[in-house]
Amino acid sequence: MLYADHLLERLQFLQEGSLQQRLLNCMQSAIIDGIFPHGGRLPPTRDMARELGVSRNTVLHVYESLMAQGYVTARTGSGTWIAETLPETCLHSHAIEEAQPAAAQLSATLSKRGASLLGHATASPYQWGAFVPGAPDVTEFPHKLFSQIQARLNREPDVHRLVYSSGGGCPDLRHALAAYLRVARSVRADADQILITEGVHQAVDLVTRVLCDQGDRVWMEEPGYWGTRNLLRMNGLTIRAMAVDEQGMVPEVGPPPKMIFVTPSHQYPLGVHLSLARRKALLSLARKHKSWIVEDDYDSEFRFSGQPYPSLQGLEADAPVIYMGTFSKTLYPALRIGYMVVPKQLAEPLRIAAAELYRGGHLLIQRALAEFIRQGHYMEHIRRMRLLYRQRRQFLCRLIERYLGPGFLPPVNHEAGLHLVVHLPANCDDVAIAALALRRGVKVRPLSQYYMHQQEARGLLLGYACVNEKQCQDAFGTLKACLTESGIVVQQQG
């Protein structure tokens, strides 16, 4: 019995405390570390006791303690099972105990930049399920069709697609993207202005390394995407957090920035769009001070009502804008393909720098994606997903309005994107509420974590794209209970 063998090995190293306590500690550690798999079944107490050579009462008491602490659950008629989601407090305390002996060693080996990165790391290990923000429904992607395109193109691959890429990505994909973006997003670009990246993170890293010096001032939305903020911090830039209102980023008088980072079509995370007056103001400011605007066209494809907002890049000829996009939300995140449209004078320097820093590749799948776009499958997939996501958003909004109250809905219904924000009272702890929901299997993100500076704004980001109506209904019931237990007054049903 593998469980007992592991416990017998670990018990040899524990000398203090009663046998029952030592066995409990060993089982807790094995569950937390994943050695005993989450969701797996524990051996019956009688079998475990026999294998360990201890009394059955000792094992019974240990199983009962694990159950009381949330590590295991009992299922009538089918035994004892390890919990799928472990209690966060136990995970935290265990992590602290394990980390303490290594803390001094880590502090001596990590650079200041490395320590800063880890200290501000907020990437979630949870990327699927109710209500993960920004997660598309990857099960709806036409995988069979895409695989057929790949298989056909890969039978006799061109040797140039099997080596490092130094040309900014697959030429076929760059041409297909130029044609698509001109029509769909009013982007002014030809294929030579497009660089293929592995996503927005790599694109932001590239432009800040090449176009900024350490200490340069940059503007970023407040609240804004933590991933961009961490990259700017890692590259030694001075970040000025710019307030966001119902018209988007609020430009202020002051020292000019080297770069301005915006999500104008669907501000992340609040969802507002940058007004025409603000767009023109930012363009004027950038031209005057020779600044660069970095436009992350986040979620622009998924607008469910009204007229789509064209890109900021295409508003004026020769605009000082670096336009960024990705297929992570429209297709699936693991594809790891994004793109940049850069002003002509930057195309060659950035292409050379990208080859030096990252050694581009994935040319075979990039060519398949180009074919997928050219044959019209990409637009058809977006149209289909737009309808599906609109239905799921409306369903979630109805749940919020019915069971929480209209005051919890976003003040302006922007009918776009893959998530919405449930607004909470300013005096609540949205981080604690998100942690409570996570312990019960519901994954939301606290709004306060998207602010660089302390704010009164509180809320929860709820992603609806990858959640069908049955899953949404069940998860929302759990979330409502978490809000009630946290002292949030919700609407009472008659």
Stockholm file with secondary structure:
# STOCKHOLM 1.0

chainA/1-494         MLYADHLLERLQFLQEGSLQQRLLNCMQSAIIDGIFPHGGRLPPTRDMARELGVSRNTVLHVYESLMAQGYVTARTGSGTWIAETLPETCLHSHAIEEAQPAAAQLSATLSKRGASLLGHATASPYQWGAFVPGAPDVTEFPHKLFSQIQARLNREPDVHRLVYSSGGGCPDLRHALAAYLRVARSVRADADQILITEGVHQAVDLVTRVLCDQGDRVWMEEPGYWGTRNLLRMNGLTIRAMAVDEQGMVPEVGPPPKMIFVTPSHQYPLGVHLSLARRKALLSLARKHKSWIVEDDYDSEFRFSGQPYPSLQGLEADAPVIYMGTFSKTLYPALRIGYMVVPKQLAEPLRIAAAELYRGGHLLIQRALAEFIRQGHYMEHIRRMRLLYRQRRQFLCRLIERYLGPGFLPPVNHEAGLHLVVHLPANCDDVAIAALALRRGVKVRPLSQYYMHQQEARGLLLGYACVNEKQCQDAFGTLKACLTESGIVVQQQG
#=GR chainA/1-494 SS CHHHHHHHHHHTTCCSSCHHHHHHHHHHHHHHTTSSCTTCBCCCHHHHHHHHTSCHHHHHHHHHHHHHTTSEEEETTTEEEECSSCCHHHHHHHHHHHHHHHHHHHHHHSCHHHHHHHHTCCCCSCCSSTBCTTCCCGGGSCHHHHHHHHHHHHSSCCGGGSSCBCSSSCHHHHHHHHHHHHHHSCCCCCGGGEEEESSHHHHHHHHHHHHCCTTCEEEEEESCCHHHHHHHHHTTCEEEEEEEETTEECCCSSSCCSEEEECCSSCTTTCCCCCHHHHHHHHHHHHHHTCEEEEECTTTTCBCSSCCCCCSTTSSTTCSEEEEEESTTTTCGGGCCEEEECCHHHHHHHHHHHHHHHCBCCHHHHHHHHHHHHTTHHHHHHHHHHHHHHHHHHHHHHHHHHHTCGGGSCSSCCCBSSEEEEEECTTSCHHHHHHHHHHTTCCCEEGGGGCSSCCSCEEEEEECTTCCHHHHHHHHHHHHHHHHHTTCCCCCCC
#=GC SS_cons         CHHHHHHHHHHTTCCSSCHHHHHHHHHHHHHHTTSSCTTCBCCCHHHHHHHHTSCHHHHHHHHHHHHHTTSEEEETTTEEEECSSCCHHHHHHHHHHHHHHHHHHHHHHSCHHHHHHHHTCCCCSCCSSTBCTTCCCGGGSCHHHHHHHHHHHHSSCCGGGSSCBCSSSCHHHHHHHHHHHHHHSCCCCCGGGEEEESSHHHHHHHHHHHHCCTTCEEEEEESCCHHHHHHHHHTTCEEEEEEEETTEECCCSSSCCSEEEECCSSCTTTCCCCCHHHHHHHHHHHHHHTCEEEEECTTTTCBCSSCCCCCSTTSSTTCSEEEEEESTTTTCGGGCCEEEECCHHHHHHHHHHHHHHHCBCCHHHHHHHHHHHHTTHHHHHHHHHHHHHHHHHHHHHHHHHHHTCGGGSCSSCCCBSSEEEEEECTTSCHHHHHHHHHHTTCCCEEGGGGCSSCCSCEEEEEECTTCCHHHHHHHHHHHHHHHHHTTCCCCCCC
//
